[in-house]
Amino acid sequence: MAGLEDAPDPVAAPPYCRAGVVGYGGPMSRFSFLGWPVVRQIGSGDPLGRGEAVTSPKTRGIMPRTSTADRVVQSVCPYCAVGCGQRVFVKDERVIQIEGDPDSPISRGRLCPKGSASEQLVNAPGRQTKVLYRAPHAKDWQQLDLDTAIEMVADRFLEARRNNWQQNDEQGRPLRRTMGIAGLGGATLDNEENYLIKKLFTAAGAIQLENQARI
């Protein structure tokens, strides 16, 4: 049959246009009309053109990147106070995709646009992964290890408490508080974490406590 030598690979071509099955003979063949959309729809059992008839070889070769993940980790969206559940897909110890968790009783697999873009937040090339510190009046940033940064925060916390401590008011009534420290909690903190933060700041005499969920 003329033109059969130009037929596509029988494995790559869909069943309705394979050489030897319906006589498909390539673009210059007398049987090239078999590649028309309407013929594809009828021959593939997809009369409405919503499936195999409109699927290109390139599309058939595409697979979701989640199928190559090594493991899936359950997490919580880092944005607002709703606390939507997320599934984090990891491959080679790197996040490759983040999707909504259908097992979450809060969001049932749904994510808002910000939550859906969490993977971009994790893998953004400009994301800072090290502690940066700029000394007073300095123009350049310097990197610090985490232990050093935590010690600096603790020292400043105690210094602010000590320098702004109010034992009594003007009438001599006890205050035992500091106005030099304030706390702002993140929206994804759970009840246990908020409880511990509240106890810590209250014990230190701080009275200015707030949470992102209320702002």
Helices and strands as residue ranges (DSSP letters): G 4-6, G 15-17, G 32-35, H 37-43, G 52-54, H 57-60, G 65-68, E 71-76, E 85-91, E 94-100, H 113-116, H 118-123, E 131-133, E 142-144, H 146-163, E 165-168, E 174-185, H 191-203, E 206-211, G 212-214
